[in-house]
Each structure stands twice: as C-alpha cells, then as structure tokens.
C-alpha cells in the first residue's frame, strides 16, 4: 500500500528494558516543533479492542497457545491499522507506534519459536504491503535490560520470561534489521542525549523524503 505524500510511519522496537519508550516524548516534541501532525500509538493496543487484547496477553496468569498468542497480536494489529494507522496516513499525518509487526517476528518467532513463514503469511494478509518507513531498533545487552527493569514495577508475562527467551528475541531483531534498510539500529547503552541526537538526524532525513 503506497502512502500519500506527507504521511510517514515510524515504529520503535527492542527487547523489554531497551528503553525505547523513553524517547517517544522526544519524537513527539520534535514533530510538534515542526508543525507535523502525528498520531502516537502502541502494540498490542491502541484501540479499545486492542487494549483489551493487550490486557489478556500481558497478564501473568494468562495461559494461551503459541498460535492463539500470535493470532491475537495480529487481531489487535488489524484493528489498529483499520481504525487509526491507515486513515492517518491517508490524511497525510505521521504515525509513530511503540512496537509493530517486527515485535511479532522477534517475540513469537524468535522467542516462542513460531515459524517465521507462518508469521509472514499473517503479515501479508493483514498489512497488504504496508510497512513502516523507518524503524528504530533500540539494542542493549540482556544484562543492561534486566538492570533497567529490576524493581521498577511488576513485570508482565513477557518480561518475566527467562534470559534465553530474551536472547532469542534480541537475535531475531538483529537478523531482521540486517536484512532491511528501513531499520536504524541504536546502541541504547549510550546516553539519552546521544540517542536523541541520532533520532533527530533520522527524523530530519525522513521528513525530507519525497
């Protein structure tokens, strides 16, 4: 699906504890300072139905098959695409999402072991060619991510997974990033100021594209 002139789709990705959510406010301020209309959302979630699905998927007492978990992710995504993302892009607005389909490839594919080809089939069906223009991948070693999450709040069902799960998630992210030029890999162990300087450069380049 082609995006009209002016509309841009940005996603933020990374393992739990990478710190990606910290930079959403900076991106919002950067866009507002340039009078760029934008919608901010998250996955799973972003719509009333999506938030209900999110509460189920992240609850520590949820018991769900790998297939059902993957399908629920795409159900939430389909609702978000139809009610927010596609209309915003069609109107020429930017969309910034905290996670998108790369998370499914990383968490359900890399982490859980769901076949990547099966996830790709769902991606094709739900997105019909729509992909982010730019994806920031906040990359950190597992020990750094664990330290950041320790004692901050009650961990959700994914955050409570063992280290080998998160390592597989990280590796899946890096493999996808190596194969697709829309990714900007950021060393998230650096200072917030350094990261935001790099983010600003990428945003400026995206704004200048035809």
Backbone bond lengths (Angstrom), bond angles and torsions (degrees), N, CA, C in turn:
res aa  C-N    CA-C-N  psi(-1)  N-CA   C-N-CA  omega(-1)  CA-C   N-CA-C  phi
1 X - - - 1.480 - - 1.523 109.56 -
2 X 1.319 117.49 122.25 1.461 121.10 179.37 1.517 109.91 -77.39
3 X 1.318 115.45 143.41 1.462 120.74 177.46 1.519 109.08 -97.79
4 X 1.334 118.15 140.20 1.462 120.58 -179.48 1.520 110.83 -68.33
5 X 1.316 115.49 161.09 1.453 119.98 178.47 1.525 109.89 -57.93
6 X 1.297 116.09 132.34 1.459 121.07 178.44 1.510 112.82 104.20
7 X 1.343 118.95 -38.38 1.445 121.67 -179.78 1.524 111.64 -75.72
8 X 1.312 116.54 135.95 1.460 122.09 177.87 1.525 108.50 -135.55
9 X 1.319 116.00 146.52 1.459 121.80 -178.35 1.528 108.18 -122.57
10 X 1.330 115.89 116.35 1.467 122.49 -177.40 1.521 108.93 -118.91
11 X 1.327 116.27 136.93 1.458 120.35 175.56 1.524 110.35 -126.10
12 X 1.336 115.15 151.66 1.458 122.59 177.44 1.519 107.84 -117.59
13 X 1.330 116.32 129.34 1.455 121.51 -176.00 1.528 110.86 -133.21
14 X 1.325 114.90 164.15 1.459 120.68 176.95 1.515 110.74 155.72
15 X 1.326 116.45 163.39 1.456 119.95 177.17 1.525 109.07 -67.44
16 X 1.313 116.60 162.08 1.461 120.52 176.74 1.527 109.12 -59.62
17 X 1.337 115.54 130.70 1.448 120.33 -178.95 1.512 114.67 92.42
18 X 1.337 117.07 2.43 1.468 120.01 179.84 1.523 112.14 -72.13
19 X 1.333 117.48 -19.68 1.457 120.31 177.19 1.511 114.99 91.26
20 X 1.331 117.99 13.85 1.464 120.30 -176.42 1.525 113.16 -61.24
21 X 1.346 116.35 -37.74 1.468 119.67 -176.46 1.520 112.12 -63.49
22 X 1.325 117.09 -23.50 1.466 121.62 179.20 1.517 111.81 -59.45
23 X 1.327 116.56 -28.46 1.468 120.47 -171.07 1.525 113.22 -97.41
24 X 1.319 117.73 -0.98 1.465 119.50 178.19 1.524 111.77 -62.96
25 X 1.326 116.42 -39.54 1.461 119.69 178.58 1.512 112.38 -63.42
26 X 1.324 116.31 -38.54 1.467 119.94 177.58 1.520 110.86 -63.20
27 X 1.331 117.03 -44.68 1.468 120.50 179.32 1.523 110.35 -62.72
28 X 1.332 117.04 -41.01 1.460 120.79 177.89 1.531 110.83 -59.82
29 X 1.324 115.90 -46.47 1.473 120.19 -179.50 1.525 111.30 -64.74
30 X 1.333 116.86 -39.01 1.468 121.48 -179.59 1.528 109.47 -62.17
31 X 1.310 117.03 -44.79 1.460 120.77 -178.98 1.531 111.25 -69.00
32 X 1.330 117.02 -42.48 1.459 120.41 -179.92 1.520 110.89 -62.76
33 X 1.337 117.69 -37.69 1.460 121.04 -179.88 1.516 112.16 -64.05
34 X 1.324 117.05 -20.76 1.465 122.01 -179.17 1.530 112.07 -109.33
35 X 1.329 115.83 12.89 1.466 122.46 178.63 1.525 112.11 56.00
36 X 1.321 115.87 38.30 1.464 121.10 176.67 1.525 108.40 -96.78
37 X 1.320 116.51 115.51 1.464 121.24 -179.82 1.523 109.51 -69.23
38 X 1.319 116.39 132.49 1.460 119.55 -175.98 1.520 111.58 -147.28
39 X 1.316 115.22 151.98 1.455 123.66 173.42 1.533 107.71 -111.98
40 X 1.334 116.45 138.85 1.463 121.66 178.26 1.523 108.67 -116.82
41 X 1.326 115.73 134.68 1.450 119.83 -177.27 1.517 109.94 -148.41
42 X 1.343 116.07 -176.37 1.462 120.20 -179.49 1.516 110.17 -149.83
43 X 1.335 114.26 161.13 1.465 121.18 177.02 1.525 109.95 -130.73
44 X 1.358 116.77 147.89 1.458 122.85 -18.71 1.516 110.30 -63.71
45 X 1.309 116.67 151.83 1.458 120.99 -178.48 1.503 111.74 131.81
46 X 1.342 115.72 -151.18 1.450 120.96 176.37 1.513 115.82 87.62
47 X 1.322 117.14 -15.57 1.461 123.55 175.72 1.529 106.99 -137.39
48 X 1.339 118.03 164.20 1.466 118.21 177.44 1.527 113.10 -55.35
49 X 1.332 116.82 -44.28 1.459 119.54 177.73 1.519 110.73 -65.97
50 X 1.328 116.28 -44.04 1.451 120.24 -179.25 1.516 112.68 -61.19
51 X 1.324 116.98 -37.02 1.465 119.99 179.27 1.521 111.12 -69.09
52 X 1.331 117.13 -33.20 1.460 120.02 175.00 1.526 110.65 -66.10
53 X 1.329 116.03 -42.44 1.460 120.20 177.18 1.531 109.94 -63.78
54 X 1.326 116.58 -40.70 1.463 120.59 179.17 1.526 111.30 -58.66
55 X 1.331 115.98 -44.60 1.460 119.39 -177.30 1.526 110.75 -62.36
56 X 1.318 117.28 -34.15 1.464 120.93 177.88 1.523 110.78 -72.32
57 X 1.321 116.89 -46.82 1.461 121.14 -175.10 1.525 112.84 -66.94
58 X 1.331 117.20 -32.94 1.462 119.82 -176.60 1.527 113.49 -91.51
59 X 1.327 117.42 -12.20 1.464 120.09 -178.56 1.525 110.45 -65.56
60 X 1.328 116.32 133.87 1.466 120.60 -173.77 1.524 111.92 -67.65
61 X 1.324 118.42 -21.48 1.461 120.78 -178.38 1.522 113.06 -96.40
62 X 1.335 117.49 5.49 1.463 120.92 178.32 1.522 110.22 -71.73
63 X 1.334 115.79 132.34 1.455 122.12 173.52 1.520 107.48 -117.54
64 X 1.320 115.57 118.24 1.464 120.45 -173.38 1.522 109.12 -148.26
65 X 1.325 116.54 143.94 1.458 120.38 177.69 1.521 110.39 -70.29
66 X 1.321 116.04 160.85 1.469 120.30 179.36 1.523 110.89 -60.54
67 X 1.327 115.67 -40.71 1.465 119.90 -178.79 1.527 110.93 -66.44
68 X 1.336 116.22 -44.17 1.464 119.47 -179.67 1.517 110.94 -65.28
69 X 1.332 117.55 -39.19 1.458 121.12 178.11 1.526 110.79 -60.20
70 X 1.327 115.88 -44.31 1.466 120.59 179.93 1.515 111.27 -65.43
71 X 1.315 117.09 -43.59 1.457 120.91 179.75 1.528 112.01 -65.19
72 X 1.326 116.99 -36.98 1.456 119.80 177.24 1.524 111.18 -65.11
73 X 1.324 117.22 -37.36 1.463 120.51 175.94 1.523 110.32 -59.20
74 X 1.319 116.30 -44.05 1.460 119.50 -178.59 1.522 112.09 -75.35
75 X 1.322 117.92 -27.91 1.467 119.90 174.75 1.519 110.13 -64.25
76 X 1.321 116.25 -45.54 1.462 120.50 175.95 1.523 110.97 -61.07
77 X 1.316 115.55 -40.26 1.486 120.83 -178.32 1.520 111.38 -66.66
78 X 1.316 117.01 -42.44 1.462 120.43 179.36 1.527 111.02 -60.36
79 X 1.327 116.21 -43.64 1.461 120.01 179.04 1.527 110.72 -63.42
80 X 1.320 116.80 -40.67 1.466 121.23 179.35 1.524 110.97 -65.93
81 X 1.307 117.03 -41.67 1.457 120.69 179.35 1.525 111.64 -62.71
82 X 1.326 115.77 -45.90 1.467 119.36 -174.31 1.520 112.74 -74.15
83 X 1.336 117.59 -32.00 1.464 119.58 -174.32 1.520 114.03 -98.38
84 X 1.326 118.56 -20.55 1.465 119.53 -176.79 1.527 113.68 -131.09
85 X 1.324 117.36 -55.99 1.468 119.63 -169.38 1.522 111.79 -65.72
86 X 1.318 117.86 -54.22 1.463 119.90 -177.70 1.538 112.24 -63.04
87 X 1.340 119.35 -45.34 1.468 118.30 177.76 1.525 113.21 -61.18
88 X 1.336 117.18 -39.40 1.467 119.82 -179.43 1.524 110.73 -65.11
89 X 1.327 117.18 -46.20 1.461 120.30 179.45 1.523 111.21 -63.78
90 X 1.332 116.28 -38.04 1.462 119.96 179.25 1.519 111.76 -64.89
91 X 1.337 116.11 -27.34 1.463 121.03 178.48 1.525 112.12 -88.63
92 X 1.325 117.03 2.14 1.460 120.36 178.30 1.515 114.48 85.55
93 X 1.341 117.80 9.78 1.463 120.35 178.41 1.520 110.56 -88.75
94 X 1.327 114.63 156.94 1.449 120.12 174.24 1.526 109.04 -83.64
95 X 1.324 115.87 153.10 1.466 121.86 174.54 1.520 108.09 -127.74
96 X 1.325 116.04 129.64 1.467 122.02 177.71 1.525 107.45 -120.63
97 X 1.330 116.55 120.79 1.462 120.43 -176.00 1.528 111.12 -121.38
98 X 1.322 114.91 129.92 1.459 122.18 171.91 1.520 106.72 -79.00
99 X 1.308 116.88 94.34 1.464 128.59 -175.75 1.530 111.74 83.28
100 X 1.337 113.40 149.90 1.466 122.25 173.82 1.531 106.90 -155.33
101 X 1.311 118.99 -148.30 1.457 121.26 -171.25 1.522 113.84 -64.93
102 X 1.308 118.60 -26.77 1.468 119.62 176.77 1.528 110.90 -58.09
103 X 1.329 117.01 -30.75 1.462 120.25 176.90 1.524 111.03 -64.38
104 X 1.325 117.17 -37.23 1.459 119.68 179.40 1.522 110.63 -67.95
105 X 1.327 117.10 -42.60 1.458 119.52 175.72 1.537 111.01 -61.20
106 X 1.333 116.78 -37.09 1.458 120.45 -176.85 1.524 112.26 -78.01
107 X 1.344 116.85 -51.02 1.468 120.44 -174.27 1.532 112.39 -80.54
108 X 1.339 116.94 -52.13 1.458 118.02 -179.05 1.532 111.51 -78.59
109 X 1.338 116.49 -36.09 1.460 119.85 178.29 1.514 112.56 -77.71
110 X 1.325 116.26 -64.59 1.458 120.19 -178.60 1.515 112.92 -68.17
111 X 1.324 116.36 -48.59 1.452 120.76 -175.54 1.507 114.10 -73.11
112 X 1.344 117.23 -49.38 1.461 121.94 -175.09 1.527 113.48 -88.78
113 X 1.334 116.30 -25.77 1.454 118.77 -178.40 1.508 115.11 93.19
114 X 1.340 117.94 13.80 1.458 120.50 173.96 1.530 107.91 -65.44
115 X 1.343 119.04 133.46 1.466 120.11 -177.79 1.531 112.02 -54.98
116 X 1.310 115.66 131.52 1.461 120.74 -179.67 1.520 111.40 -60.51
117 X 1.329 116.63 -34.97 1.460 119.74 -179.73 1.524 111.12 -64.23
118 X 1.330 116.54 -35.38 1.464 120.14 178.71 1.534 110.30 -67.90
119 X 1.330 116.38 -41.15 1.464 120.13 177.28 1.528 110.13 -64.26
120 X 1.322 116.57 -39.54 1.466 120.51 179.63 1.528 111.29 -63.55
121 X 1.336 117.60 -34.74 1.459 120.65 176.48 1.526 110.91 -62.98
122 X 1.327 115.83 -44.23 1.462 119.72 178.41 1.525 110.89 -65.88
123 X 1.330 116.31 -38.61 1.464 120.94 177.66 1.526 110.68 -59.22
124 X 1.328 116.47 -46.23 1.461 120.58 -179.61 1.522 111.06 -62.29
125 X 1.317 116.46 -42.12 1.467 121.33 -177.70 1.520 111.36 -67.08
126 X 1.325 116.56 -46.86 1.466 120.85 -174.28 1.524 112.07 -78.18
127 X 1.313 117.86 -41.38 1.465 120.44 -172.46 1.521 113.63 -93.89
128 X 1.306 117.68 -24.69 1.463 121.87 178.03 1.527 111.78 49.54
129 X 1.311 115.02 47.02 1.459 120.92 174.79 1.511 115.59 93.28
130 X 1.320 118.12 -11.78 1.465 120.19 -179.99 1.528 110.04 -73.01
131 X 1.329 116.54 126.19 1.451 122.46 178.30 1.530 109.35 -134.63
132 X 1.322 118.00 155.73 1.466 119.44 174.67 1.530 111.40 -60.66
133 X 1.318 115.38 149.65 1.462 120.29 172.99 1.523 110.80 -77.73
134 X 1.326 116.07 -31.47 1.459 121.65 -175.95 1.526 108.52 -149.53
135 X 1.327 115.64 131.84 1.461 120.88 177.42 1.520 109.15 -124.84
136 X 1.315 115.98 119.76 1.462 121.36 173.81 1.525 108.06 -87.58
137 X 1.328 116.45 121.19 1.461 121.36 175.78 1.524 108.25 -106.87
138 X 1.328 115.85 109.15 1.458 121.68 179.11 1.523 107.64 -86.79
139 X 1.321 115.76 111.23 1.457 121.07 -172.55 1.522 111.11 -110.67
140 X 1.330 115.70 128.99 1.466 121.66 176.68 1.517 109.36 -141.87
141 X 1.334 118.17 153.33 1.466 120.61 171.53 1.523 110.24 -63.65
142 X 1.319 116.52 154.93 1.452 120.62 -176.42 1.517 112.70 -59.97
143 X 1.342 116.46 -38.23 1.465 118.39 -177.44 1.525 111.82 -64.92
144 X 1.311 116.70 -33.42 1.464 120.19 177.97 1.527 109.81 -69.23
145 X 1.326 116.45 -44.73 1.463 120.51 179.17 1.528 110.59 -60.98
146 X 1.323 116.85 -41.97 1.467 120.63 -179.36 1.518 111.52 -63.80
147 X 1.313 116.50 -40.68 1.461 120.55 178.97 1.523 111.18 -63.56
148 X 1.315 116.97 -38.27 1.461 120.78 -178.75 1.526 111.58 -67.75
149 X 1.341 116.32 -34.13 1.465 119.53 -177.79 1.522 112.71 -85.42
150 X 1.327 117.29 -19.68 1.462 121.03 -173.53 1.529 111.12 -61.40
151 X 1.313 115.86 120.28 1.452 121.16 174.80 1.510 115.84 74.11
152 X 1.341 117.88 2.28 1.465 119.71 -177.01 1.525 111.90 -75.75
153 X 1.337 116.51 -37.08 1.461 122.37 -178.11 1.516 107.35 -172.68
154 X 1.319 116.00 176.80 1.458 119.31 175.58 1.516 109.19 -71.07
155 X 1.318 116.77 128.66 1.460 121.37 -176.43 1.526 110.68 -77.47
156 X 1.333 116.50 144.19 1.456 120.53 179.06 1.528 110.70 -82.69
157 X 1.318 116.15 -176.07 1.469 121.39 -173.22 1.516 112.60 -62.04
158 X 1.326 117.75 -36.97 1.457 120.84 179.22 1.530 111.20 -76.75
159 X 1.306 116.25 -41.72 1.463 120.39 -179.05 1.519 112.57 -63.45
160 X 1.338 117.15 -25.07 1.456 121.12 -179.52 1.529 113.57 -82.97
161 X 1.326 116.62 -2.65 1.466 119.40 178.86 1.532 110.41 -65.08
162 X 1.330 115.82 158.98 1.468 121.50 -177.02 1.529 110.88 -73.70
163 X 1.332 114.03 167.22 1.471 120.57 -173.94 1.520 112.44 -59.84
164 X 1.336 118.06 -36.64 1.462 118.87 -177.47 1.526 111.61 -66.20
165 X 1.330 116.93 -31.69 1.462 120.87 174.95 1.523 109.88 -62.37
166 X 1.316 117.33 -49.78 1.466 121.13 -177.89 1.529 111.63 -66.93
167 X 1.315 117.07 -30.41 1.457 119.54 176.25 1.519 110.46 -67.16
168 X 1.313 116.80 -40.89 1.474 119.99 177.34 1.525 110.79 -64.92
169 X 1.331 116.03 -37.69 1.473 120.14 177.26 1.525 109.80 -61.82
170 X 1.327 115.81 -46.76 1.470 119.61 -179.22 1.523 110.80 -61.55
171 X 1.310 117.02 -43.85 1.466 120.08 -179.08 1.527 110.95 -63.79
172 X 1.337 117.01 -39.04 1.464 119.89 178.63 1.522 110.94 -64.20
173 X 1.319 116.59 -40.95 1.463 120.16 176.64 1.531 110.80 -59.43
174 X 1.313 116.66 -48.60 1.463 120.31 -176.23 1.528 111.28 -65.59
175 X 1.322 116.75 -34.37 1.462 119.60 177.23 1.524 110.84 -65.97
176 X 1.322 116.78 -42.40 1.463 119.76 178.15 1.520 110.95 -65.59
177 X 1.319 116.56 -41.51 1.466 120.57 -178.82 1.524 111.40 -63.92
178 X 1.321 116.64 -35.49 1.464 120.54 -179.80 1.519 112.22 -68.65
179 X 1.332 116.07 -20.88 1.463 120.47 -175.00 1.521 113.97 -101.91
180 X 1.330 117.92 -0.78 1.467 120.07 -173.78 1.535 109.70 -141.66
181 X 1.331 116.10 122.13 1.460 121.20 -175.29 1.524 114.36 -71.47
182 X 1.337 117.84 -10.10 1.469 118.81 178.63 1.534 111.75 -72.10
183 X 1.327 117.26 -13.97 1.460 120.86 -179.21 1.530 111.62 -80.42
184 X 1.332 114.20 140.45 1.461 121.77 167.91 1.532 105.77 -120.04
185 X 1.329 115.97 108.66 1.468 120.62 -178.59 1.526 108.67 -84.05
186 X 1.325 115.80 124.39 1.453 122.09 -178.69 1.528 109.98 -114.87
187 X 1.310 115.84 128.63 1.464 120.88 175.09 1.524 107.70 -74.23
188 X 1.321 115.84 98.85 1.459 120.48 -172.47 1.519 113.80 -79.47
189 X 1.349 117.43 7.79 1.468 119.65 171.37 1.523 110.91 -83.70
190 X 1.322 116.82 -11.56 1.468 120.12 179.49 1.526 110.61 -75.96
191 X 1.316 115.93 172.05 1.461 120.59 -177.58 1.525 110.58 -67.69
192 X 1.326 115.55 157.58 1.457 120.96 177.61 1.530 110.62 -58.87
193 X 1.316 116.88 -41.16 1.470 120.47 -179.48 1.526 111.43 -62.15
194 X 1.336 117.21 -42.05 1.457 120.40 179.21 1.526 111.43 -65.24
195 X 1.321 115.70 -42.74 1.457 119.78 179.66 1.527 111.35 -64.16
196 X 1.309 116.65 -42.66 1.461 119.47 -178.22 1.520 111.74 -69.37
197 X 1.303 117.11 -28.21 1.464 119.26 174.31 1.530 110.23 -64.19
198 X 1.329 116.76 -43.35 1.461 120.73 178.27 1.528 111.03 -67.66
199 X 1.327 117.10 -39.27 1.461 120.81 178.58 1.524 110.34 -61.56
200 X 1.326 116.73 -42.41 1.458 121.00 -179.41 1.524 111.43 -62.35
201 X 1.318 116.91 -38.36 1.471 120.70 178.07 1.522 110.66 -62.82
202 X 1.334 115.89 -44.18 1.464 120.27 179.94 1.536 111.52 -66.24
203 X 1.330 116.48 -40.85 1.464 119.71 178.85 1.524 111.13 -63.98
204 X 1.316 116.27 -40.87 1.466 119.79 179.74 1.538 110.03 -63.77
205 X 1.316 116.52 -41.27 1.462 119.57 177.90 1.521 111.97 -64.29
206 X 1.317 116.47 -38.94 1.459 120.20 179.04 1.522 111.29 -66.87
207 X 1.321 117.03 -38.56 1.465 121.62 -179.51 1.524 111.28 -66.05
208 X 1.324 117.02 -26.54 1.465 121.04 -177.07 1.533 113.31 -86.53
209 X 1.317 116.42 -9.73 1.472 118.62 -179.80 1.524 110.97 -67.24
210 X 1.328 115.87 149.20 1.454 120.80 176.25 1.530 109.55 -72.36
